[in-house]
């Protein structure tokens, strides 16, 4: 008799718990969707609502959501904004609550809900960069808001919040239009674009115009190796910085490129601390210095930070981190300069001795 009376009780308890869970999810879903539509992201809300699996995933995991505004999606549909065919709704969510306005410069690294195989299945990141523009450096090629302003003549584009941009694949800057909107599970932030899918180092270098470094990696037969390496930080000298090295090939090119790659550490800008040291693939030591919001690596200034890749991050710097190897086509290098300087000093010593 006890067993018979216990089974229905457990059965009904299970039903009640399941119904309560569904009711709670439904309530959370309603609050999230209402919040998105109220704040001008109704198209993103419609996208979630039309995909129950993704919506359930968000409700179970996302404490922070970065939702593209309706205006951005309208402009994209009309061909006025660059399309992101790989836009993934899960890339727009974060496990933890992120209150952006209270974040101190230089910003913070934010883990998305998207797993990255080449980060050893850790979450892919975006980086909040809230440094003033004059400190953060020059305008980005993939600055979504700047592109809007150039291409729209009869539209009213909401101004982004100052010093509040998120950097994703290809170093693309996504701006925050409205921040820290509370909903039942955490915060919603309205943006002017989707985050861009992170790509390989070779694609990132070519797409962002850092072609000399990409060509040197190819000349040194390192392209595939670096693209498939896990958890890397790459300091990419600009084309101008490598103007005297563009003809290097073979082992010389490989050595130069390897001297700019750190393996086993992903150094998003907020992770680069003043006084920190890193080791390159060739064993060279890199010293990090932070001064007045600017970041230096062995004296080279980071001019374009946080180009997020599928296996780490790349930063553009204004000069090489190592001396250019001696080659037949580059006979006057640090080595010969040292010899000439030594000979000159010897000549001076001889002249003084003769006097």
Beta strands, then each sheet from edge to edge (+ up, - down):
strand 1: 64-68
strand 2: 93-94
strand 3: 107-116
strand 4: 122-129
strand 5: 165-167
strand 6: 173-183
strand 7: 186-191
strand 8: 232-237
strand 9: 261-263
strand 10: 277-279
strand 11: 285-291
strand 12: 294-297
strand 13: 300-309
strand 14: 312-317
sheet 1: 2+ 1- 7- 6+ 5- 4+ 3-
sheet 2: 9+ 8- 14- 13+ 12- 11+ 10-
end
